[in-house]
Amino acid sequence: MNMRTEQNKTYQTSDLACAAALSLFFPLESVDKADPRRAYFIFDRTIKLDVVLDQYQKQTLRVEPRAYFDQVKALKTRLYEIN
């Protein structure tokens, strides 16, 4: 699930693959775990983020495979860390 929130100031997604791709280019601002069944990865929304997101959705975004794999692992670690 992808969402634009706060008058489009942030972008949030529960899609781990999308969040991993975006976080290769943009800092992850936070992870919202308020819903016990779903976490949301939150990014500051910019025009550049929208361009990368569009490339991801059209399957034209190119990333280094090892960096992507490492980013997925890093996001999973953030998901399961105890606050």
N, C-alpha and C positions, 0 to 999 in steps of 0.2 A: 504494500500500500504506500502510495506516495502522496504527500500533502504539502501545500504551501500554507503557511500560517502567519499570524500576526501582521496582517496587511502585507503579506508577501515578503516579510523581512527574513523569514527563515524557511528552510526546506527540510521536511522530515520524511523519513522512509523507514519502513520495517523490513525492507528487502536487503538482506545481508550482502548479496552480490552487488547490488547497486551502490550500497554504502561503501563497500570496499573499493569499487572503481572510483567513486567520487573522492574518497579520502586519500587517494593517490595524488590528487591535485589540489584539494582544499582541506583545511583543518576541520576535524570533527569537533563541533562545539560542545556537544553533550550527548548522553544516552538517557532517554526517558524510559524508566522501568516502572512507571506508576501502574500500568496495566500488568497484572501478574501473568497474563497469557501472551503478551506481545511487547517488545521493546521497540523504541523509535530512535533512530540515529538522526541527530539534528545538525544541520549545517547553516551557516549564514548564506542567504540567497543573494547572488550577484548575477549579472548578465553572463559572466564567464561560466558560472556554475550551470546556468540554463543551457548554454551551448554544449558543455560536456555532457550534461544529462540527456540532451537531445541526441548526441552522438551515441551514447550508451543505449538509448531506447531504439535507435535505428540500426544498432549493431555495427556501427562504423568506428567506434572508439577503439583505439589500439593502445595496449599497455604491455609492459614487459611482464611475461608470465610469472616469473619468480617473485617479482615485487607484488603482483596481485595476490598470489598465494600467501605470501607473508602478511599482507594486509588483512586478508580474511582471518588468518590465525590471530592477529592482533585485535581485531574487532571482537572475535569470540572471547578472547581473554577479558576484554572490557565488559562484555555482556555478563560473564559469570563471576566477576570479582565482587566480593562482598563490600558493601559501603558501610 
